[in-house]
Amino acid sequence: MQTSGKAISLVAACYMIAKQVLNGLLGGFDVGMLVVTVAFAVCLLYGVRYMNYVAGVWLAAVAIYYLPGNLKGLSNGTLLYLLEGVADLLFAFLLLWHRGVRQRFTMRH
């Protein structure tokens, strides 16, 4: 079970970095957010205790914050951002509630 938690953490970390780079290419590069994202990803990769909760809540909060604007702007071509929000919520759910992920981040190494 811990192997699946590690795999999910790896995919979530890669997603977070790719998302930030893509958003930077599409709408302006934010070095501060890239640094925060890389820090989250490194912590997820190394299994820093309880970091799955921090990253999961962060992803969910960002998705929920931008959801109203993404829904209003659907006719203006923001489908990509709406799909990004769905992916954010999916990874947040996995980081917060998947048994293997929770075991990985609560066990002492």
C-alpha positions in Angstrom: 0.0 0.0 0.0 2.9 2.4 0.8 4.2 1.8 -2.8 1.0 3.2 -4.3 1.2 6.1 -1.9 4.7 6.9 -3.1 3.7 6.6 -6.7 0.7 8.9 -6.2 3.0 11.4 -4.4 5.4 11.3 -7.3 2.7 11.9 -9.9 1.2 14.7 -7.8 4.6 16.4 -7.4 5.2 16.2 -11.2 1.7 17.6 -11.8 2.3 20.5 -9.5 5.5 21.5 -11.2 4.2 21.0 -14.7 1.1 23.0 -13.8 3.1 25.9 -12.5 5.4 25.9 -15.6 2.5 25.8 -18.0 0.7 28.6 -16.1 3.9 30.6 -16.3 4.1 30.1 -20.0 0.4 31.0 -20.6 -0.1 33.9 -18.3 3.2 35.3 -16.9 5.9 33.7 -14.9 5.8 33.9 -11.1 9.1 32.9 -9.6 7.7 33.0 -6.0 5.0 30.5 -6.8 7.4 28.3 -8.7 9.7 28.2 -5.6 6.7 27.3 -3.3 5.6 24.6 -5.8 9.1 23.1 -6.0 9.3 23.1 -2.2 6.0 21.3 -2.0 7.1 18.8 -4.6 10.4 18.0 -2.9 8.6 17.5 0.4 6.1 15.1 -1.4 8.9 13.2 -3.0 10.8 12.7 0.3 7.7 11.9 2.3 8.0 14.8 4.7 5.6 14.0 7.5 2.1 15.4 7.0 3.1 17.3 3.9 0.3 15.4 2.0 -2.2 17.4 4.0 -0.5 20.7 3.4 -0.2 20.1 -0.4 -3.8 18.7 -0.6 -5.4 21.6 1.2 -3.3 24.0 -1.0 -4.5 22.4 -4.2 -8.1 22.3 -3.1 -8.0 25.9 -1.9 -6.5 27.2 -5.2 -9.1 25.2 -7.2 -12.0 26.5 -5.2 -10.7 30.0 -5.2 -10.5 30.1 -9.0 -13.6 28.0 -9.7 -16.2 30.9 -10.0 -14.1 32.8 -12.5 -13.3 29.7 -14.5 -17.1 28.8 -14.7 -18.0 32.4 -15.7 -15.4 32.5 -18.4 -16.1 29.2 -20.1 -17.3 30.9 -23.2 -14.0 32.8 -23.4 -11.8 29.7 -23.8 -11.0 29.0 -20.2 -11.8 25.3 -20.5 -8.1 24.5 -19.9 -8.3 26.3 -16.5 -11.5 24.5 -15.6 -9.8 21.2 -16.3 -6.8 22.3 -14.3 -9.2 22.9 -11.4 -10.7 19.4 -11.7 -7.2 17.9 -11.8 -6.3 20.0 -8.7 -9.3 18.6 -6.8 -8.5 15.1 -7.9 -4.9 15.3 -6.6 -6.1 17.0 -3.5 -8.5 14.2 -2.8 -5.8 11.6 -3.4 -3.3 13.4 -1.2 -5.8 13.8 1.6 -7.7 10.5 1.6 -5.9 7.7 -0.2 -4.9 5.1 2.4 -1.4 4.5 0.9 -0.6 8.2 0.8 -1.7 8.7 4.3 0.4 5.8 5.5 3.4 7.1 3.6 3.2 10.5 5.3 2.3 9.5 8.8 4.7 6.7 9.4 8.1 7.6 10.9 11.1 6.7 8.8 
